[in-house]
Amino acid sequence: MSELQIILSVFLIVSGILLMLVGSIGILRLPDFFSRTHAVSKSDTLGIICVIFGLIIYEGFTQSSLKLFLIILFIVLSNPVGSHALGRAALKKGLTPFFSSDEKEEDKL
C-alpha cells in the first residue's frame, strides 16, 4: 500500500467525520425542524460518503470496495428522499417554518 493511498484515505475519513460533526452542531444550533433537517441531510450525507470513499481507497480494488460503493449508492438515493419525506410530513401536519420578524413584515407589503 502506497503512502499516497494512506494519506488520501485518512484525509477523506477525517474530513467526513468533521462534516458529520458540523451536521450534529447544526441540529443543536438551528431554530426549527426544517433547518435542522436540511443541515443533517446535507452534511451527514456528504460526510458518510467521504468516510466510505476513504475506506474504498484504503481497501483498494477488491470485492469489499465494491460493496462499499453500493452502500454509497444506497445512501445517495435514500437519505435525501427520507429528509424530503420528513419535511413534507411536518408541513402537512401544520408545522410552520421559522421566519424572523423582518421577513414577516416584508411579506405583508
Secondary structure, DSSP 8 states (H G I E B T S, - for coil): --HHHHHHHHHHHHHHHHHHHHHHHHHHHSSSHHHHHHHHHHHHHHHHHHHHHHHHHHH-SSHHHHHHHHHHHHHHHHHHHHHHHHHHHHHHTT------HHHHHHHH-
